[in-house]
């Protein structure tokens, strides 16, 4: 149906006016000192997955002071803040809150010195080595700016601080506790993630698949042990496991379409106890990554078939075929950026920080449980964008020399927070405004 020209022109003018006003009125500089102080506090007090109690309290306090209706301890130490500002869409903005068991080696004067004792008695350092402190600072800055400019949007703002992202448990826990039924079902879901390969001041994103599904799989290889001097009286599980490691690589190279991304990695092998003893068992630990859910299912089916086949060829009876354990509780789906929503978000961010500062990126094989929010029964539209975290001078020097920059999860990853945080606030604020104001 074609609308009357005057109606179409009026609607376009109103939308343009709203977007233009938002772009010119929001000044991040006013709040930057407080946000930087908040970032430094978070960076120096990281907490491991499932232990983010104090971090959750800090975020809840910030949201409460802004006027949000706040609920704590959702799905562990998760926090949900709601603010209803008239009738309109519900926009959810999510941050993750947990740190990593890493001893920080960045050399900055605000480095984390936190150590904790694990359940097994061992001591580990704790660091925000994946930029979650940047995420949380941008999250609070966005909430502050949207609340300061309530005249520019109508609807419900849903701020979600999610724990346990690093172990793939937080999103599941919050959804299982009724995130979308107890609080609100969003029309749009947004998140950002700091990047260790994009200069600070820039944003990178792409529609459709942007991050991979991740599965942890154990293969328990059985055998018949014995003396190393009499191998003919045994069935050696080390040999079976060795054959299996090589055979598994043919899943990607020979069983799946070369146009479908797939990674099958054997990250750990444990078996045996002594030089001259053939053991009864070897355990392999794998990680599987893909974008397409059908590929993920093919990977698992092939692992089971190949494991059984190699065991049979070694002479093992069926009762001793390898046991393949898929850790479903740790599995996370791929992150699929809704194309329509992501186009709107891209346009909004370009208007906010400049078209030259927004890049189209490639998908990565890293995983993020943010993708789960788009895999509910309602198939909600989600968008995750990358926030540049590398000091621009350091980035340019590395490009010229070919040096490898510290990656996410590196003990030496120190994002340029002075540039990244204001960029994150601007980008997320304007993305939210665009979604609130698009019919």
C-alpha positions in Angstrom: 0.0 0.0 0.0 1.4 3.4 -0.9 0.8 6.2 1.6 -0.1 9.7 0.6 3.0 11.8 -0.2 2.2 14.4 2.5 1.9 11.6 5.3 5.2 9.9 4.2 7.0 13.3 4.1 5.7 14.3 7.5 6.7 10.9 9.1 10.2 11.1 7.5 10.6 14.6 8.8 9.6 13.8 12.3 11.9 10.8 12.4 14.8 12.8 11.0 14.2 15.6 13.5 14.2 13.2 16.4 17.4 11.4 15.3 19.1 14.7 14.5 18.2 16.2 17.9 19.6 13.2 19.7 22.8 13.3 17.8 23.5 16.9 18.6 22.4 17.0 22.2 24.2 14.1 23.8 27.7 15.1 25.1 29.6 12.2 26.7 32.4 14.5 27.9 30.2 15.7 30.8 30.2 12.3 32.4 33.6 11.0 31.3 35.5 11.5 34.5 33.0 9.6 36.6 32.8 6.8 34.0 36.6 6.5 33.9 36.7 6.3 37.7 34.0 3.6 37.6 36.0 1.7 35.0 39.2 1.8 37.1 37.3 0.5 40.1 35.9 -2.4 38.1 39.2 -3.2 36.6 40.9 -3.4 40.0 38.2 -5.5 41.6 37.3 -8.2 39.1 35.3 -11.3 40.2 35.2 -14.7 38.6 32.2 -16.3 36.9 29.4 -17.2 39.4 31.1 -14.9 42.1 30.2 -11.5 40.7 28.4 -10.4 43.9 30.1 -7.0 44.5 30.1 -6.2 40.8 26.4 -6.8 40.7 25.9 -4.6 43.7 27.8 -1.7 42.1 25.7 -1.9 38.9 22.5 -2.2 40.8 23.3 0.8 42.9 24.1 2.9 39.7 20.8 1.9 38.1 18.8 2.5 41.2 20.3 6.0 41.6 19.1 6.7 38.0 15.6 5.8 38.8 15.3 2.2 37.4 13.2 -0.4 39.0 16.0 -2.8 39.9 16.0 -6.6 40.7 19.2 -8.2 41.9 20.4 -11.9 41.9 18.6 -12.9 38.8 20.3 -16.1 37.4 23.0 -15.8 40.0 24.4 -12.3 40.5 22.6 -10.9 37.5 20.8 -7.5 37.6 17.8 -6.3 35.8 16.8 -2.6 35.6 13.5 -1.5 34.1 12.3 2.1 33.3 9.0 2.7 31.6 8.9 6.0 29.7 5.4 6.0 28.1 4.2 3.6 25.4 6.6 2.2 22.9 9.0 -0.6 22.2 11.1 -2.4 24.8 14.8 -2.1 24.1 17.1 -4.4 26.1 20.8 -3.5 26.5 23.0 -6.2 28.0 26.4 -6.2 29.6 28.5 -9.1 31.0 30.2 -8.8 34.3 32.6 -11.6 35.1 36.4 -11.6 35.0 38.9 -14.3 34.1 41.5 -16.4 36.1 44.5 -14.5 34.7 47.4 -12.8 36.4 47.5 -9.4 34.8 50.8 -8.4 33.2 49.9 -5.2 31.4 52.2 -3.0 33.5 49.6 -0.3 33.9 49.5 1.4 37.3 45.8 0.4 37.7 46.4 -3.3 37.1 44.4 -5.8 39.0 46.2 -7.4 41.9 43.2 -9.6 42.9 43.9 -13.3 43.7 41.4 -15.8 44.9 41.5 -19.4 46.2 39.6 -21.9 44.1 37.6 -24.8 45.5 40.6 -27.1 45.0 42.8 -24.9 47.1 44.9 -23.4 44.3 45.3 -19.6 44.0 44.7 -17.8 40.8 44.9 -14.2 39.7 41.8 -12.5 38.4 41.7 -10.0 35.6 39.1 -8.3 33.3 41.0 -9.8 30.3 38.0 -9.8 28.0 37.0 -6.1 28.4 33.9 -6.7 30.5 34.9 -3.6 32.6 34.7 -1.6 29.4 31.3 -3.1 28.7 29.9 -2.2 32.1 31.2 1.3 32.0 29.7 1.9 28.6 26.5 0.2 29.9 26.1 2.7 32.8 27.1 5.6 30.6 24.4 4.7 28.1 21.8 4.4 30.9 22.8 7.8 32.2 22.4 9.5 28.8 19.2 7.8 27.9 17.7 8.8 31.3 19.0 12.4 30.9 17.3 12.6 27.5 13.9 10.9 28.1 12.2 13.5 25.9 13.9 11.8 22.9 12.4 8.4 23.3 9.3 6.5 24.5 9.0 2.9 25.6 10.7 0.6 28.1 14.4 0.6 28.7 15.6 -2.8 30.0 19.2 -2.8 31.3 20.5 -6.4 31.9 23.8 -7.1 33.7 24.6 -10.7 33.0 27.0 -12.9 35.0 29.0 -15.9 34.0 29.4 -15.2 30.3 32.9 -16.7 30.3 31.6 -20.1 31.1 28.5 -19.9 28.9 26.1 -20.1 31.9 24.8 -16.6 32.6 22.4 -16.1 29.7 20.9 -19.5 30.3 20.5 -18.9 34.0 18.8 -15.5 33.5 16.4 -16.9 30.8 15.6 -19.9 32.9 14.6 -17.6 35.8 12.1 -15.9 33.6 14.0 -12.9 32.2 11.5 -12.3 29.5 8.4 -13.4 31.5 9.1 -11.9 34.9 10.3 -8.6 33.7 9.7 -7.7 30.0 9.9 -9.3 26.6 12.1 -7.0 24.5 11.4 -5.9 20.9 15.1 -5.2 20.4 18.2 -6.6 22.1 21.6 -4.9 22.0 25.2 -5.6 23.2 28.7 -4.5 22.5 32.0 -6.3 22.9 35.4 -4.7 23.1 37.8 -5.7 20.3 41.5 -6.3 20.5 42.0 -5.9 16.8 40.1 -2.6 16.1 41.5 0.8 17.1 39.7 2.7 19.8 37.3 5.3 18.5 35.9 2.9 15.9 33.1 0.4 15.8 32.9 -2.8 13.7 29.9 -4.9 13.0 28.2 -7.0 10.4 24.7 -8.4 9.9 23.9 -12.2 10.1 26.4 -14.5 11.7 29.0 -12.7 13.7 30.2 -15.2 16.4 30.3 -19.0 16.5 28.5 -21.7 18.4 30.8 -23.4 20.9 30.5 -27.0 22.3 32.8 -28.8 24.7 33.1 -32.5 24.0 34.9 -35.3 25.9 35.8 -38.6 24.3 36.7 -41.4 26.7 38.7 -43.9 24.7 38.7 -47.4 26.2 41.2 -50.1 25.7 42.7 -53.3 27.3 45.9 -52.4 29.3 48.9 -54.4 30.1 52.7 -54.5 30.1 54.6 -52.4 27.5 56.7 -55.5 26.7 53.7 -57.5 25.5 51.6 -55.1 23.4 50.1 -58.0 21.5 48.1 -59.0 24.6 46.6 -55.5 24.8 44.4 -53.1 22.9 46.2 -49.8 23.3 43.9 -46.8 23.9 46.8 -44.4 23.3 47.1 -45.7 19.7 43.3 -45.5 19.2 43.3 -41.9 20.6 46.1 -41.0 18.3 44.3 -42.3 15.2 41.2 -40.5 16.4 42.9 -37.1 16.7 43.9 -37.3 13.0 40.7 -38.8 11.8 38.6 -36.0 13.5 40.3 -33.4 11.3 38.6 -35.0 8.2 35.2 -33.9 9.5 35.9 -30.3 8.4 38.1 -31.1 5.4 36.1 -34.0 3.9 32.6 -34.2 5.4 31.4 -30.6 5.5 30.9 -28.2 2.6 34.0 -26.0 2.3 31.6 -23.0 2.3 30.5 -23.8 5.8 32.9 -22.7 8.6 33.9 -25.4 11.0 36.5 -26.0 13.7 37.2 -29.3 15.5 40.0 -28.8 18.0 41.5 -31.5 20.3 42.7 -29.3 23.1 43.7 -31.9 25.7 44.8 -35.6 25.9 45.2 -37.4 29.2 46.1 -41.1 29.5 48.7 -43.5 30.9 50.7 -43.4 34.1 54.2 -44.9 33.3 56.6 -45.6 30.5 56.1 -49.3 30.3 52.4 -49.5 31.1 49.7 -49.7 28.4 46.7 -48.0 30.1 43.0 -48.9 30.0 41.8 -45.4 29.1 42.6 -42.1 27.4 40.5 -38.9 27.6 40.3 -36.4 24.8 38.8 -32.9 25.3 37.5 -31.1 22.2 36.0 -27.8 21.3 33.7 -27.5 18.3 32.8 -24.3 16.6 30.5 -23.4 13.7 27.8 -20.9 12.6 25.2 -23.1 11.1 23.3 -25.3 13.7 23.1 -28.1 11.1 26.9 -28.1 10.8 27.1 -28.4 14.6 24.9 -31.4 14.6 26.9 -33.0 11.7 30.1 -32.5 13.7 28.8 -34.3 16.7 27.3 -37.1 14.7 30.6 -37.6 12.8 32.6 -37.7 16.1 30.4 -40.5 17.4 30.6 -42.5 14.2 34.4 -42.1 13.7 35.1 -42.9 17.3 33.1 -46.1 17.1 34.6 -47.1 13.8 38.2 -46.7 14.9 37.4 -48.7 18.1 35.9 -51.5 16.1 38.9 -51.6 13.7 41.2 -52.0 16.7 39.2 -55.1 17.8 37.3 -53.7 20.7 33.8 -55.1 21.4 30.9 -52.6 21.3 30.7 -52.4 25.1 34.2 -50.7 25.0 33.5 -48.3 22.2 34.5 -44.7 23.1 32.0 -42.7 25.2 31.3 -39.3 23.6 30.0 -36.7 26.1 28.6 -33.4 24.8 28.5 -30.9 27.7 25.1 -29.4 26.7 25.0 -27.2 29.8 28.1 -25.4 28.5 27.0 -25.2 24.8 26.2 -21.8 23.4 24.7 -21.1 20.0 26.1 -18.8 17.3 25.3 -15.1 17.5 23.2 -14.1 14.6 22.8 -10.3 14.1 19.3 -9.6 12.8 19.9 -8.0 9.4 17.1 -5.4 9.5 17.9 -4.3 13.1 21.6 -4.3 12.5 21.2 -2.0 9.5 19.3 0.5 11.7 22.0 0.2 14.4 24.8 0.7 11.8 23.1 3.9 10.5 22.6 5.3 14.0 26.3 4.6 15.0 27.5 6.2 11.8 25.5 9.3 12.6 26.9 9.4 16.1 30.6 8.8 15.6 31.1 9.4 11.8 30.8 7.0 8.9 34.6 6.7 8.6 34.7 5.3 12.2 32.3 2.4 11.4 33.7 -0.7 9.7 32.1 -3.8 8.2 33.9 -6.7 9.9 34.1 -10.5 9.3 32.6 -13.1 11.6 34.9 -14.7 14.2 34.9 -18.2 15.6 34.9 -17.0 19.2 31.7 -17.7 21.1 29.3 -15.5 23.2 26.2 -16.6 25.1 24.6 -13.3 24.0 23.3 -15.3 21.0 20.9 -17.2 23.3 18.7 -14.1 23.7 17.8 -14.4 20.0 17.2 -18.1 20.2 14.1 -18.1 22.4 10.7 -19.2 21.0 10.0 -15.6 19.8 13.3 -15.4 17.8 14.0 -11.9 19.0 16.1 -9.6 16.9 19.6 -9.1 18.4 22.6 -7.1 17.5 26.1 -7.2 18.9 28.8 -4.8 17.7 32.5 -4.6 18.3 33.9 -1.6 20.1 37.5 -0.8 19.2 39.8 -1.1 22.2 43.4 -0.7 20.8 45.2 2.5 21.2 45.3 4.0 17.7 49.0 4.7 17.7 49.7 1.2 18.9 47.4 -0.2 16.3 49.1 1.8 13.4 52.5 0.8 14.6 51.5 -2.9 14.6 50.0 -2.6 11.2 53.3 -1.2 9.8 55.6 -3.7 11.6 53.4 -6.8 11.4 53.6 -7.2 15.2 50.9 -9.3 16.9 48.7 -7.3 19.2 47.7 -8.8 22.6 44.4 -10.7 22.1 41.3 -10.9 24.2 42.1 -13.2 27.2 45.7 -12.2 27.1 47.4 -11.2 30.4 48.8 -8.2 28.5 45.5 -6.9 27.0 45.0 -3.3 28.2 42.3 -1.4 26.2 42.5 2.3 25.6 39.6 3.0 27.9 39.8 6.8 27.5 38.8 6.5 23.9 36.8 3.3 24.0 34.3 4.2 26.7 33.0 7.5 25.2 32.7 5.7 21.8 30.8 2.9 23.4 28.4 5.2 25.1 27.8 7.3 22.0 27.3 4.2 19.8 25.0 2.4 22.2 22.9 5.4 23.1 22.2 6.4 19.5 21.6 2.7 18.6 18.9 2.6 21.3 17.4 5.9 20.3 17.2 4.7 16.7 15.3 1.6 17.7 13.0 3.5 20.1 12.1 5.9 17.4 11.7 3.7 14.4 8.1 2.6 13.8 
